[in-house]
Amino acid sequence: MKPATKLTVFCAVVLAAFLLYSTLAAQKKACNVCVAFKGARNCAHASAETVKEATKSAQTTACGPIAHGMAESIECDNVPPAEVKCDT
């Protein structure tokens, strides 16, 4: 194998390891959030560095399938969650 190819493979492995580590290191808190919006209910799970960020991310994910359009998505994101369970 040529030295340039070895260097390219090495750099790719280092980059992949860094991305994996930085992604997993940021996922310290996990939350499951259920949202009731306009007669529909959906739950989603998310993880983030803080409980607040994990809750917000899970709520946004839960709103995705039950809100139609940008206005409803924003409205759903602002509705208090029906249920929140977080692992701390």
Gaussian input, Z-matrix of N, CA and C with variables (Angstrom, degrees):
# hf/3-21g

backbone

0 1
 N
 C     1     B1
 C     2     B2     1     A1
 N     3     B3     2     A2     1     D1
 C     4     B4     3     A3     2     D2
 C     5     B5     4     A4     3     D3
 N     6     B6     5     A5     4     D4
 C     7     B7     6     A6     5     D5
 C     8     B8     7     A7     6     D6
 N     9     B9     8     A8     7     D7
 C    10    B10     9     A9     8     D8
 C    11    B11    10    A10     9     D9
 N    12    B12    11    A11    10    D10
 C    13    B13    12    A12    11    D11
 C    14    B14    13    A13    12    D12
 N    15    B15    14    A14    13    D13
 C    16    B16    15    A15    14    D14
 C    17    B17    16    A16    15    D15
 N    18    B18    17    A17    16    D16
 C    19    B19    18    A18    17    D17
 C    20    B20    19    A19    18    D18
 N    21    B21    20    A20    19    D19
 C    22    B22    21    A21    20    D20
 C    23    B23    22    A22    21    D21
 N    24    B24    23    A23    22    D22
 C    25    B25    24    A24    23    D23
 C    26    B26    25    A25    24    D24
 N    27    B27    26    A26    25    D25
 C    28    B28    27    A27    26    D26
 C    29    B29    28    A28    27    D27
 N    30    B30    29    A29    28    D28
 C    31    B31    30    A30    29    D29
 C    32    B32    31    A31    30    D30
 N    33    B33    32    A32    31    D31
 C    34    B34    33    A33    32    D32
 C    35    B35    34    A34    33    D33
 N    36    B36    35    A35    34    D34
 C    37    B37    36    A36    35    D35
 C    38    B38    37    A37    36    D36
 N    39    B39    38    A38    37    D37
 C    40    B40    39    A39    38    D38
 C    41    B41    40    A40    39    D39
 N    42    B42    41    A41    40    D40
 C    43    B43    42    A42    41    D41
 C    44    B44    43    A43    42    D42
 N    45    B45    44    A44    43    D43
 C    46    B46    45    A45    44    D44
 C    47    B47    46    A46    45    D45
 N    48    B48    47    A47    46    D46
 C    49    B49    48    A48    47    D47
 C    50    B50    49    A49    48    D48
 N    51    B51    50    A50    49    D49
 C    52    B52    51    A51    50    D50
 C    53    B53    52    A52    51    D51
 N    54    B54    53    A53    52    D52
 C    55    B55    54    A54    53    D53
 C    56    B56    55    A55    54    D54
 N    57    B57    56    A56    55    D55
 C    58    B58    57    A57    56    D56
 C    59    B59    58    A58    57    D57
 N    60    B60    59    A59    58    D58
 C    61    B61    60    A60    59    D59
 C    62    B62    61    A61    60    D60
 N    63    B63    62    A62    61    D61
 C    64    B64    63    A63    62    D62
 C    65    B65    64    A64    63    D63
 N    66    B66    65    A65    64    D64
 C    67    B67    66    A66    65    D65
 C    68    B68    67    A67    66    D66
 N    69    B69    68    A68    67    D67
 C    70    B70    69    A69    68    D68
 C    71    B71    70    A70    69    D69
 N    72    B72    71    A71    70    D70
 C    73    B73    72    A72    71    D71
 C    74    B74    73    A73    72    D72
 N    75    B75    74    A74    73    D73
 C    76    B76    75    A75    74    D74
 C    77    B77    76    A76    75    D75
 N    78    B78    77    A77    76    D76
 C    79    B79    78    A78    77    D77
 C    80    B80    79    A79    78    D78
 N    81    B81    80    A80    79    D79
 C    82    B82    81    A81    80    D80
 C    83    B83    82    A82    81    D81
 N    84    B84    83    A83    82    D82
 C    85    B85    84    A84    83    D83
 C    86    B86    85    A85    84    D84
 N    87    B87    86    A86    85    D85
 C    88    B88    87    A87    86    D86
 C    89    B89    88    A88    87    D87
 N    90    B90    89    A89    88    D88
 C    91    B91    90    A90    89    D89
 C    92    B92    91    A91    90    D90
 N    93    B93    92    A92    91    D91
 C    94    B94    93    A93    92    D92
 C    95    B95    94    A94    93    D93
 N    96    B96    95    A95    94    D94
 C    97    B97    96    A96    95    D95
 C    98    B98    97    A97    96    D96
 N    99    B99    98    A98    97    D97
 C   100   B100    99    A99    98    D98
 C   101   B101   100   A100    99    D99
 N   102   B102   101   A101   100   D100
 C   103   B103   102   A102   101   D101
 C   104   B104   103   A103   102   D102
 N   105   B105   104   A104   103   D103
 C   106   B106   105   A105   104   D104
 C   107   B107   106   A106   105   D105
 N   108   B108   107   A107   106   D106
 C   109   B109   108   A108   107   D107
 C   110   B110   109   A109   108   D108
 N   111   B111   110   A110   109   D109
 C   112   B112   111   A111   110   D110
 C   113   B113   112   A112   111   D111
 N   114   B114   113   A113   112   D112
 C   115   B115   114   A114   113   D113
 C   116   B116   115   A115   114   D114
 N   117   B117   116   A116   115   D115
 C   118   B118   117   A117   116   D116
 C   119   B119   118   A118   117   D117
 N   120   B120   119   A119   118   D118
 C   121   B121   120   A120   119   D119
 C   122   B122   121   A121   120   D120
 N   123   B123   122   A122   121   D121
 C   124   B124   123   A123   122   D122
 C   125   B125   124   A124   123   D123
 N   126   B126   125   A125   124   D124
 C   127   B127   126   A126   125   D125
 C   128   B128   127   A127   126   D126
 N   129   B129   128   A128   127   D127
 C   130   B130   129   A129   128   D128
 C   131   B131   130   A130   129   D129
 N   132   B132   131   A131   130   D130
 C   133   B133   132   A132   131   D131
 C   134   B134   133   A133   132   D132
 N   135   B135   134   A134   133   D133
 C   136   B136   135   A135   134   D134
 C   137   B137   136   A136   135   D135
 N   138   B138   137   A137   136   D136
 C   139   B139   138   A138   137   D137
 C   140   B140   139   A139   138   D138
 N   141   B141   140   A140   139   D139
 C   142   B142   141   A141   140   D140
 C   143   B143   142   A142   141   D141
 N   144   B144   143   A143   142   D142
 C   145   B145   144   A144   143   D143
 C   146   B146   145   A145   144   D144
 N   147   B147   146   A146   145   D145
 C   148   B148   147   A147   146   D146
 C   149   B149   148   A148   147   D147
 N   150   B150   149   A149   148   D148
 C   151   B151   150   A150   149   D149
 C   152   B152   151   A151   150   D150
 N   153   B153   152   A152   151   D151
 C   154   B154   153   A153   152   D152
 C   155   B155   154   A154   153   D153
 N   156   B156   155   A155   154   D154
 C   157   B157   156   A156   155   D155
 C   158   B158   157   A157   156   D156
 N   159   B159   158   A158   157   D157
 C   160   B160   159   A159   158   D158
 C   161   B161   160   A160   159   D159
 N   162   B162   161   A161   160   D160
 C   163   B163   162   A162   161   D161
 C   164   B164   163   A163   162   D162
 N   165   B165   164   A164   163   D163
 C   166   B166   165   A165   164   D164
 C   167   B167   166   A166   165   D165
 N   168   B168   167   A167   166   D166
 C   169   B169   168   A168   167   D167
 C   170   B170   169   A169   168   D168
 N   171   B171   170   A170   169   D169
 C   172   B172   171   A171   170   D170
 C   173   B173   172   A172   171   D171
 N   174   B174   173   A173   172   D172
 C   175   B175   174   A174   173   D173
 C   176   B176   175   A175   174   D174
 N   177   B177   176   A176   175   D175
 C   178   B178   177   A177   176   D176
 C   179   B179   178   A178   177   D177
 N   180   B180   179   A179   178   D178
 C   181   B181   180   A180   179   D179
 C   182   B182   181   A181   180   D180
 N   183   B183   182   A182   181   D181
 C   184   B184   183   A183   182   D182
 C   185   B185   184   A184   183   D183
 N   186   B186   185   A185   184   D184
 C   187   B187   186   A186   185   D185
 C   188   B188   187   A187   186   D186
 N   189   B189   188   A188   187   D187
 C   190   B190   189   A189   188   D188
 C   191   B191   190   A190   189   D189
 N   192   B192   191   A191   190   D190
 C   193   B193   192   A192   191   D191
 C   194   B194   193   A193   192   D192
 N   195   B195   194   A194   193   D193
 C   196   B196   195   A195   194   D194
 C   197   B197   196   A196   195   D195
 N   198   B198   197   A197   196   D196
 C   199   B199   198   A198   197   D197
 C   200   B200   199   A199   198   D198
 N   201   B201   200   A200   199   D199
 C   202   B202   201   A201   200   D200
 C   203   B203   202   A202   201   D201
 N   204   B204   203   A203   202   D202
 C   205   B205   204   A204   203   D203
 C   206   B206   205   A205   204   D204
 N   207   B207   206   A206   205   D205
 C   208   B208   207   A207   206   D206
 C   209   B209   208   A208   207   D207
 N   210   B210   209   A209   208   D208
 C   211   B211   210   A210   209   D209
 C   212   B212   211   A211   210   D210
 N   213   B213   212   A212   211   D211
 C   214   B214   213   A213   212   D212
 C   215   B215   214   A214   213   D213
 N   216   B216   215   A215   214   D214
 C   217   B217   216   A216   215   D215
 C   218   B218   217   A217   216   D216
 N   219   B219   218   A218   217   D217
 C   220   B220   219   A219   218   D218
 C   221   B221   220   A220   219   D219
 N   222   B222   221   A221   220   D220
 C   223   B223   222   A222   221   D221
 C   224   B224   223   A223   222   D222
 N   225   B225   224   A224   223   D223
 C   226   B226   225   A225   224   D224
 C   227   B227   226   A226   225   D225
 N   228   B228   227   A227   226   D226
 C   229   B229   228   A228   227   D227
 C   230   B230   229   A229   228   D228
 N   231   B231   230   A230   229   D229
 C   232   B232   231   A231   230   D230
 C   233   B233   232   A232   231   D231
 N   234   B234   233   A233   232   D232
 C   235   B235   234   A234   233   D233
 C   236   B236   235   A235   234   D234
 N   237   B237   236   A236   235   D235
 C   238   B238   237   A237   236   D236
 C   239   B239   238   A238   237   D237
 N   240   B240   239   A239   238   D238
 C   241   B241   240   A240   239   D239
 C   242   B242   241   A241   240   D240
 N   243   B243   242   A242   241   D241
 C   244   B244   243   A243   242   D242
 C   245   B245   244   A244   243   D243
 N   246   B246   245   A245   244   D244
 C   247   B247   246   A246   245   D245
 C   248   B248   247   A247   246   D246
 N   249   B249   248   A248   247   D247
 C   250   B250   249   A249   248   D248
 C   251   B251   250   A250   249   D249
 N   252   B252   251   A251   250   D250
 C   253   B253   252   A252   251   D251
 C   254   B254   253   A253   252   D252
 N   255   B255   254   A254   253   D253
 C   256   B256   255   A255   254   D254
 C   257   B257   256   A256   255   D255
 N   258   B258   257   A257   256   D256
 C   259   B259   258   A258   257   D257
 C   260   B260   259   A259   258   D258
 N   261   B261   260   A260   259   D259
 C   262   B262   261   A261   260   D260
 C   263   B263   262   A262   261   D261

   B1=1.4505
   B2=1.5312
   B3=1.2995
   B4=1.4594
   B5=1.5320
   B6=1.3406
   B7=1.4617
   B8=1.5339
   B9=1.3170
   B10=1.4690
   B11=1.5261
   B12=1.3168
   B13=1.4667
   B14=1.5188
   B15=1.3305
   B16=1.4687
   B17=1.5262
   B18=1.3221
   B19=1.4638
   B20=1.5256
   B21=1.3066
   B22=1.4656
   B23=1.5241
   B24=1.3207
   B25=1.4697
   B26=1.5228
   B27=1.3240
   B28=1.4593
   B29=1.5273
   B30=1.3188
   B31=1.4703
   B32=1.5266
   B33=1.3163
   B34=1.4646
   B35=1.5230
   B36=1.3218
   B37=1.4690
   B38=1.5277
   B39=1.3212
   B40=1.4665
   B41=1.5262
   B42=1.3125
   B43=1.4619
   B44=1.5238
   B45=1.3192
   B46=1.4653
   B47=1.5249
   B48=1.3270
   B49=1.4664
   B50=1.5253
   B51=1.3266
   B52=1.4616
   B53=1.5250
   B54=1.3204
   B55=1.4666
   B56=1.5209
   B57=1.3156
   B58=1.4619
   B59=1.5189
   B60=1.3294
   B61=1.4602
   B62=1.5223
   B63=1.3174
   B64=1.4669
   B65=1.5237
   B66=1.3178
   B67=1.4636
   B68=1.5175
   B69=1.3079
   B70=1.4612
   B71=1.5214
   B72=1.3161
   B73=1.4592
   B74=1.5220
   B75=1.3157
   B76=1.4615
   B77=1.5232
   B78=1.3183
   B79=1.4629
   B80=1.5260
   B81=1.3305
   B82=1.4594
   B83=1.5199
   B84=1.3100
   B85=1.4649
   B86=1.5210
   B87=1.3312
   B88=1.4658
   B89=1.5229
   B90=1.3250
   B91=1.4625
   B92=1.5222
   B93=1.3193
   B94=1.4586
   B95=1.5257
   B96=1.3114
   B97=1.4655
   B98=1.5182
   B99=1.3415
   B100=1.4614
   B101=1.5231
   B102=1.3235
   B103=1.4601
   B104=1.5221
   B105=1.3251
   B106=1.4638
   B107=1.5229
   B108=1.3394
   B109=1.4607
   B110=1.5171
   B111=1.3304
   B112=1.4712
   B113=1.5296
   B114=1.3259
   B115=1.4588
   B116=1.5127
   B117=1.3085
   B118=1.4687
   B119=1.5250
   B120=1.3190
   B121=1.4629
   B122=1.5284
   B123=1.3279
   B124=1.4598
   B125=1.5225
   B126=1.3212
   B127=1.4610
   B128=1.5214
   B129=1.3311
   B130=1.4623
   B131=1.5192
   B132=1.3303
   B133=1.4585
   B134=1.5253
   B135=1.3350
   B136=1.4652
   B137=1.5175
   B138=1.3128
   B139=1.4581
   B140=1.5223
   B141=1.3316
   B142=1.4625
   B143=1.5211
   B144=1.3095
   B145=1.4578
   B146=1.5248
   B147=1.3477
   B148=1.4626
   B149=1.5268
   B150=1.3373
   B151=1.4654
   B152=1.5235
   B153=1.3302
   B154=1.4629
   B155=1.5296
   B156=1.3216
   B157=1.4689
   B158=1.5231
   B159=1.3408
   B160=1.4695
   B161=1.5261
   B162=1.3343
   B163=1.4646
   B164=1.5243
   B165=1.3187
   B166=1.4683
   B167=1.5281
   B168=1.3160
   B169=1.4636
   B170=1.5250
   B171=1.3299
   B172=1.4702
   B173=1.5240
   B174=1.3337
   B175=1.4627
   B176=1.5285
   B177=1.3060
   B178=1.4638
   B179=1.5244
   B180=1.3246
   B181=1.4641
   B182=1.5227
   B183=1.3321
   B184=1.4661
   B185=1.5259
   B186=1.3134
   B187=1.4644
   B188=1.5291
   B189=1.3107
   B190=1.4638
   B191=1.5138
   B192=1.3362
   B193=1.4728
   B194=1.5308
   B195=1.3384
   B196=1.4720
   B197=1.5232
   B198=1.3285
   B199=1.4647
   B200=1.5243
   B201=1.3200
   B202=1.4629
   B203=1.5235
   B204=1.3087
   B205=1.4568
   B206=1.5159
   B207=1.3154
   B208=1.4553
   B209=1.5234
   B210=1.3290
   B211=1.4638
   B212=1.5252
   B213=1.3323
   B214=1.4652
   B215=1.5252
   B216=1.3156
   B217=1.4658
   B218=1.5216
   B219=1.3166
   B220=1.4647
   B221=1.5183
   B222=1.3308
   B223=1.4606
   B224=1.5287
   B225=1.3227
   B226=1.4628
   B227=1.5301
   B228=1.3255
   B229=1.4655
   B230=1.5243
   B231=1.3343
   B232=1.4620
   B233=1.5222
   B234=1.3379
   B235=1.4674
   B236=1.5281
   B237=1.3409
   B238=1.4696
   B239=1.5311
   B240=1.3204
   B241=1.4632
   B242=1.5260
   B243=1.3286
   B244=1.4598
   B245=1.5239
   B246=1.3230
   B247=1.4655
   B248=1.5230
   B249=1.3281
   B250=1.4641
   B251=1.5260
   B252=1.3249
   B253=1.4703
   B254=1.5179
   B255=1.3321
   B256=1.4637
   B257=1.5250
   B258=1.3328
   B259=1.4580
   B260=1.5183
   B261=1.3157
   B262=1.4675
   B263=1.4982
   A1=107.83
   A2=116.71
   A3=122.06
   A4=109.77
   A5=117.45
   A6=120.64
   A7=112.68
   A8=117.54
   A9=120.34
   A10=110.72
   A11=117.18
   A12=121.42
   A13=110.17
   A14=116.48
   A15=120.41
   A16=110.48
   A17=116.49
   A18=120.83
   A19=110.81
   A20=117.54
   A21=121.86
   A22=110.77
   A23=117.07
   A24=121.17
   A25=110.15
   A26=117.00
   A27=121.11
   A28=111.09
   A29=117.15
   A30=121.27
   A31=111.25
   A32=117.42
   A33=121.01
   A34=110.85
   A35=117.36
   A36=121.42
   A37=110.51
   A38=117.31
   A39=121.24
   A40=110.26
   A41=117.75
   A42=121.48
   A43=110.94
   A44=117.79
   A45=121.36
   A46=110.87
   A47=117.34
   A48=121.03
   A49=110.88
   A50=116.62
   A51=120.27
   A52=111.36
   A53=117.21
   A54=120.69
   A55=111.25
   A56=117.69
   A57=121.39
   A58=110.81
   A59=117.01
   A60=120.81
   A61=111.66
   A62=117.76
   A63=120.34
   A64=111.63
   A65=117.30
   A66=120.61
   A67=110.76
   A68=117.39
   A69=120.92
   A70=112.18
   A71=118.59
   A72=121.69
   A73=111.43
   A74=118.02
   A75=121.74
   A76=112.38
   A77=118.10
   A78=122.02
   A79=110.32
   A80=117.41
   A81=121.61
   A82=113.14
   A83=118.33
   A84=122.83
   A85=108.94
   A86=116.72
   A87=121.30
   A88=109.20
   A89=116.82
   A90=122.01
   A91=110.85
   A92=114.86
   A93=122.47
   A94=105.99
   A95=117.26
   A96=122.23
   A97=109.50
   A98=115.58
   A99=121.52
   A100=108.26
   A101=115.71
   A102=121.97
   A103=109.15
   A104=116.15
   A105=121.94
   A106=106.74
   A107=116.12
   A108=120.27
   A109=109.35
   A110=115.78
   A111=123.00
   A112=112.34
   A113=115.40
   A114=121.00
   A115=115.36
   A116=117.90
   A117=121.21
   A118=108.93
   A119=115.38
   A120=120.77
   A121=108.33
   A122=115.42
   A123=120.39
   A124=108.68
   A125=115.63
   A126=121.72
   A127=109.71
   A128=115.57
   A129=120.87
   A130=109.45
   A131=115.12
   A132=123.16
   A133=108.34
   A134=116.18
   A135=119.94
   A136=109.41
   A137=116.14
   A138=121.28
   A139=108.91
   A140=114.78
   A141=121.13
   A142=108.28
   A143=115.87
   A144=120.09
   A145=111.99
   A146=118.03
   A147=121.39
   A148=109.94
   A149=115.38
   A150=120.64
   A151=110.12
   A152=117.28
   A153=121.03
   A154=111.16
   A155=116.92
   A156=120.77
   A157=111.52
   A158=116.63
   A159=120.27
   A160=110.76
   A161=116.77
   A162=120.96
   A163=110.68
   A164=117.06
   A165=121.28
   A166=111.01
   A167=116.67
   A168=120.45
   A169=111.29
   A170=116.93
   A171=120.54
   A172=110.66
   A173=117.41
   A174=119.83
   A175=110.68
   A176=117.41
   A177=120.56
   A178=110.83
   A179=116.52
   A180=121.03
   A181=111.12
   A182=116.82
   A183=120.69
   A184=111.26
   A185=117.54
   A186=121.18
   A187=112.41
   A188=117.55
   A189=121.49
   A190=115.06
   A191=119.00
   A192=119.93
   A193=114.86
   A194=117.90
   A195=118.69
   A196=113.54
   A197=117.81
   A198=121.11
   A199=108.55
   A200=115.85
   A201=121.05
   A202=109.16
   A203=116.31
   A204=121.18
   A205=111.79
   A206=115.06
   A207=121.36
   A208=112.40
   A209=117.96
   A210=120.81
   A211=111.04
   A212=117.30
   A213=120.38
   A214=111.24
   A215=117.95
   A216=120.55
   A217=110.64
   A218=116.56
   A219=120.93
   A220=110.08
   A221=116.69
   A222=121.12
   A223=110.66
   A224=117.26
   A225=121.89
   A226=110.90
   A227=117.06
   A228=120.59
   A229=112.37
   A230=117.07
   A231=121.22
   A232=113.86
   A233=117.45
   A234=121.29
   A235=108.29
   A236=118.00
   A237=118.49
   A238=110.29
   A239=118.38
   A240=120.87
   A241=111.52
   A242=116.47
   A243=121.18
   A244=110.61
   A245=116.42
   A246=120.99
   A247=109.38
   A248=115.87
   A249=121.51
   A250=108.47
   A251=116.22
   A252=121.63
   A253=107.33
   A254=116.02
   A255=120.18
   A256=111.36
   A257=115.51
   A258=122.70
   A259=106.57
   A260=116.60
   A261=118.46
   A262=112.16
   D1=137.19
   D2=-179.08
   D3=-69.03
   D4=150.31
   D5=178.13
   D6=-58.66
   D7=-36.93
   D8=179.48
   D9=-65.07
   D10=-37.86
   D11=178.61
   D12=-67.78
   D13=-42.07
   D14=177.85
   D15=-61.31
   D16=-42.87
   D17=179.47
   D18=-63.81
   D19=-41.86
   D20=178.87
   D21=-62.75
   D22=-45.46
   D23=178.93
   D24=-63.66
   D25=-43.72
   D26=179.03
   D27=-60.17
   D28=-46.13
   D29=179.42
   D30=-62.86
   D31=-39.37
   D32=178.95
   D33=-64.75
   D34=-41.14
   D35=178.94
   D36=-66.38
   D37=-43.04
   D38=178.49
   D39=-62.55
   D40=-44.06
   D41=178.83
   D42=-62.64
   D43=-44.62
   D44=179.23
   D45=-62.52
   D46=-41.61
   D47=178.81
   D48=-64.28
   D49=-42.39
   D50=178.56
   D51=-62.90
   D52=-45.30
   D53=179.86
   D54=-63.02
   D55=-42.10
   D56=178.19
   D57=-63.22
   D58=-46.98
   D59=179.67
   D60=-62.01
   D61=-47.45
   D62=-177.14
   D63=-66.04
   D64=-33.51
   D65=177.63
   D66=-69.63
   D67=-47.48
   D68=-177.59
   D69=-71.51
   D70=-33.08
   D71=-179.88
   D72=-66.60
   D73=-29.38
   D74=-178.67
   D75=-79.37
   D76=-15.08
   D77=-175.45
   D78=-91.85
   D79=72.62
   D80=-175.16
   D81=-93.61
   D82=-29.28
   D83=-178.56
   D84=-121.18
   D85=143.33
   D86=179.90
   D87=-129.66
   D88=138.03
   D89=-179.57
   D90=-135.21
   D91=146.69
   D92=171.85
   D93=-113.79
   D94=123.57
   D95=-175.93
   D96=-124.08
   D97=133.59
   D98=173.83
   D99=-111.68
   D100=136.44
   D101=-178.34
   D102=-123.37
   D103=133.13
   D104=172.89
   D105=-107.83
   D106=121.65
   D107=-175.73
   D108=-144.63
   D109=120.76
   D110=177.15
   D111=49.93
   D112=47.05
   D113=176.14
   D114=82.61
   D115=-3.71
   D116=178.72
   D117=-111.12
   D118=154.17
   D119=179.35
   D120=-134.63
   D121=137.26
   D122=178.49
   D123=-147.60
   D124=147.44
   D125=178.95
   D126=-120.67
   D127=151.56
   D128=177.94
   D129=-149.78
   D130=157.13
   D131=-178.99
   D132=-117.46
   D133=139.57
   D134=176.77
   D135=-149.89
   D136=158.06
   D137=176.07
   D138=-132.04
   D139=151.21
   D140=-179.14
   D141=-160.78
   D142=-173.44
   D143=-177.91
   D144=-73.95
   D145=-33.07
   D146=179.34
   D147=-124.57
   D148=162.04
   D149=177.78
   D150=-62.95
   D151=-40.38
   D152=-179.58
   D153=-60.73
   D154=-45.62
   D155=179.72
   D156=-66.72
   D157=-39.96
   D158=179.32
   D159=-66.02
   D160=-40.41
   D161=178.84
   D162=-64.14
   D163=-45.68
   D164=-179.66
   D165=-63.62
   D166=-42.76
   D167=179.59
   D168=-64.85
   D169=-42.17
   D170=178.72
   D171=-65.56
   D172=-38.87
   D173=179.20
   D174=-65.57
   D175=-43.22
   D176=177.90
   D177=-60.61
   D178=-41.21
   D179=178.48
   D180=-66.66
   D181=-40.49
   D182=179.37
   D183=-66.54
   D184=-33.42
   D185=-179.26
   D186=-72.91
   D187=-25.26
   D188=-175.76
   D189=-48.52
   D190=-55.21
   D191=-176.66
   D192=-74.68
   D193=-19.36
   D194=-174.54
   D195=-104.51
   D196=-12.42
   D197=177.10
   D198=-103.12
   D199=137.15
   D200=-178.09
   D201=-116.45
   D202=113.66
   D203=179.87
   D204=93.42
   D205=166.49
   D206=-176.35
   D207=-66.03
   D208=-42.27
   D209=-178.15
   D210=-61.57
   D211=-45.37
   D212=179.14
   D213=-68.49
   D214=-34.40
   D215=177.90
   D216=-62.56
   D217=-44.22
   D218=178.36
   D219=-65.51
   D220=-43.42
   D221=179.07
   D222=-61.63
   D223=-44.64
   D224=-179.86
   D225=-64.08
   D226=-40.31
   D227=178.63
   D228=-62.03
   D229=-25.20
   D230=-178.48
   D231=-94.50
   D232=-3.84
   D233=177.06
   D234=-77.68
   D235=135.35
   D236=175.96
   D237=-60.97
   D238=137.17
   D239=-179.43
   D240=-62.10
   D241=145.37
   D242=177.15
   D243=-73.25
   D244=-30.72
   D245=-177.88
   D246=-154.34
   D247=136.95
   D248=177.39
   D249=-135.42
   D250=125.75
   D251=174.73
   D252=-130.68
   D253=121.61
   D254=-178.18
   D255=-121.85
   D256=142.72
   D257=172.31
   D258=-95.25
   D259=122.20
   D260=-178.34
   D261=-108.18

